[in-house]
């Protein structure tokens, strides 16, 4: 008998299944947001070939053993990570500016 994802999922509690669905939904939202920022899914590049495209990490919705939903972020190329950090810093500064002006 081959153990499939469906068999494993059937053994999980309803809480674990719900947490997994929630984590997968959040991972999908992150994929959409990164796509809107110009990032694309990582594709295999021939060895030695350079591409200027921004790649996002592997995003996977998971559940911990105790049933907590988590999103696993895989490795990301350095150029893409730097660009993502720059975007997040700008967003954080913008959010801080908005908060300061509304106080």
C-alpha positions in Angstrom: 0.0 0.0 0.0 1.3 3.4 -0.9 0.8 6.2 1.6 -0.6 9.2 -0.1 -1.3 12.7 1.1 -5.0 11.9 1.2 -4.3 9.0 3.6 -2.2 11.1 5.9 -4.8 13.9 5.7 -7.6 11.5 6.7 -5.8 10.6 9.9 -5.5 14.2 11.0 -8.0 15.9 13.2 -10.5 18.4 11.9 -8.4 21.1 13.7 -5.3 20.1 11.9 -7.1 20.0 8.5 -8.6 23.5 9.2 -5.2 24.8 10.2 -3.6 23.4 7.0 -6.3 25.0 4.8 -5.7 28.4 6.6 -1.9 28.1 6.1 -2.3 27.2 2.4 -4.6 30.2 1.9 -2.1 32.6 3.5 0.7 31.1 1.4 -1.5 31.8 -1.7 -2.0 35.4 -0.6 1.7 35.8 -0.3 2.2 34.4 -3.8 -0.3 36.9 -5.2 1.3 39.8 -3.4 4.7 38.8 -4.6 3.4 38.5 -8.1 2.0 42.0 -8.0 5.4 43.2 -6.9 7.0 41.7 -10.0 8.3 38.5 -8.5 7.8 35.2 -10.4 7.9 31.6 -9.5 11.4 30.1 -9.3 12.2 28.3 -12.5 15.3 26.1 -13.1 17.9 28.1 -14.9 20.7 26.3 -16.9 23.9 26.3 -14.8 25.9 29.5 -15.3 23.1 31.4 -16.9 22.2 34.7 -15.2 18.7 36.1 -15.1 17.6 39.5 -13.8 14.1 38.3 -12.8 13.1 38.4 -9.2 12.1 35.0 -7.8 10.1 34.3 -4.7 10.9 31.5 -2.3 9.0 28.3 -2.2 5.9 29.0 -0.2 4.2 26.1 1.5 1.2 26.1 3.9 1.9 23.6 6.7 0.7 22.6 10.1 3.0 22.0 13.1 2.6 18.7 15.1 0.6 20.6 17.7 -1.8 21.9 15.0 -0.6 25.5 14.5 -0.8 26.8 10.9 2.5 27.9 9.5 3.8 29.1 6.1 7.2 27.7 5.2 9.4 30.0 3.1 12.1 28.3 1.2 15.4 29.7 0.0 15.4 32.8 -2.2 18.1 34.1 -4.4 20.1 37.0 -2.9 19.1 39.6 -5.4 15.4 38.8 -4.9 15.9 38.8 -1.1 17.5 42.2 -1.3 14.7 43.5 -3.4 12.0 42.0 -1.1 13.8 43.6 1.9 13.8 46.9 0.2 10.1 46.7 -0.6 9.3 45.7 3.0 11.4 48.5 4.5 9.6 51.0 2.3 6.2 49.6 3.3 7.2 49.7 7.0 8.4 53.3 6.7 5.2 54.3 4.9 3.1 52.5 7.7 5.1 54.3 10.4 4.6 57.7 8.6 0.9 57.0 8.4 0.7 56.1 12.1 2.7 59.2 13.1 0.4 61.5 11.1 -2.8 60.0 12.5 -1.8 60.4 16.1 
